[in-house]
Amino acid sequence: MNWKSFIRKHDVAEGQLVRVHDGANEFIGNIIPNTGSDEEMLVIKLKSGYNVGVKIGAKTKIEKMVAESKQQKNAKPNVTFNEKLPKISILHTGGTIASRVDYRTGATFSSFNPEDLLGMFPELLEIGNFSSKLIYNMWSDDLRFGHFADIANEVKRQHEAGATGIIIGMGTDNMAVASAAISFVLEECPIPVIFVGAQRSSDRGSSDAAMNLICAAEFIAKTDFAGVAICMHNSSADDRCAILPACKSRKMHSSRRDAFKAVNDTPIALVDYKAGKIEFLKNDYARRKNGKIAVKPKFEDKVAIFKIHINMHPEQFEFYSKAKYKGVVIEGTGLGHTPGHNPNKHTKIHEKFFPAIRKLVASGCVVVMTTNTIFGRVHMHVYDKGTDLVKLGVIPGGDMLAETAFVKLAWLLGNYKADEAKELIGKNLRGEISEHTKYEEEIIG
């Protein structure tokens, strides 16, 4: 019997809270749709957030249970100010770190106020004096340049109110590019500003929210670091978090808890979750100092990332000229290339590509080349195609990640003249460009 017939027979429905016996085991949870290939599997969402599949057989029994009328909120702790502890502000912008499971549907939703984080993670009260503020309740997919100005200005206000460190809770999908953007907007940043996310919602048994948040707080409270960084799991185990450079990190996996990795760089530090100890892996980081936060929040809206792929068409290159874009970051192939030569009968159309790029540069658009490879950097004087692109006015982007180059170029064009932006795009301003890209031998053992 398939699962739909089984629940109809027993007068239960999707979302119903039930108790299920399979002869040997008992499970309590909510029925959620079975999207797999085995239709004889009844899928239950447990209270922990995990799903369990129960094979429907002759011994399978199911009974309805009465669901709670609403989810119980965590009791708010009795917060008292401790003069010996630092003042840390949590700025909440949404995302999985502040999400719970809807046990009726099995989906996650953002629902609680920032204050609820202290109720969920009382360990924070032993680390610092926390205040929290809701800026937005949104997924990071919806980020636009205007949000970065709001976040940066709130960071400044919190610092002026006495905060010695800031934690920004955000959805992980665009957290890396957001951290890069904020690092440029905060032109002077004498305190730590740490982005924290979670791959799994806060009330799941496998959630990484608590560890990431607590490690970020420990790092702020115990170190002299200043500037913007990311704090996420260093491995899939619940042992250490990595403090990652804001402009050279990337989300490398859609769901693993250790999804974020430094690219062409190393973590700044590791935070031992249980011991609370900090191990710095880099010494060339900015230190805290007395001073005000300086904010340059403007971004040029007409900037884009242009990804190179096979079988391209001239209209794709011509679009940015017609639409009068001010800046374009090309995510080129390999060492920084695009189609443009005509080596055989199938590539006659490529003769139109270099003229389109020349026209784009001549229009005043700043065009920057990055690579579509995860690691490495562009070298545009190795092959003639790269040299041709440089002659057209394309600016090599070193080992900048394409997304970092995108927000950097938009920020430069928002705050400087085009000629100044061309000069500054190739200079290392926030650790986004490495002087040398080291080759590290992978050890397999």
Secondary structure, DSSP 8 states (H G I E B T S, - for coil): --HHHHHHHTT--TT-EEEEE-SS-EEEEEE----SS-TTEEEEEETTS-EEEEE--TT-EEEE----SS------------TTS-EEEEEE--SGGGEEE-TTTS-EEE---TTHHHHH-GGGGGT-EEEEEES----GGG--HHHHHHHHHHHHHHHHTT-SEEEEE--STTHHHHHHHHHHHEEE--SEEEEE--SS-TTSTT--HHHHHHHHHHHHHH--B-EEEEEEESSSSSSEEEEEETTSEEE--SS-TT-EEESSS--SEEEETTT--EEES-S---B--S---EE-----SSEEEEE--SS--HHHHHHHHHTT-SEEEEEEBTTTB-S----STT-GGGGGHHHHHHHHHHTT-EEEEEESSSSS---TTSSHHHHHHHHHT-EE-TT--HHHHHHHHHHHHHHS-HHHHHHHHTS-SSS-S-SS---------
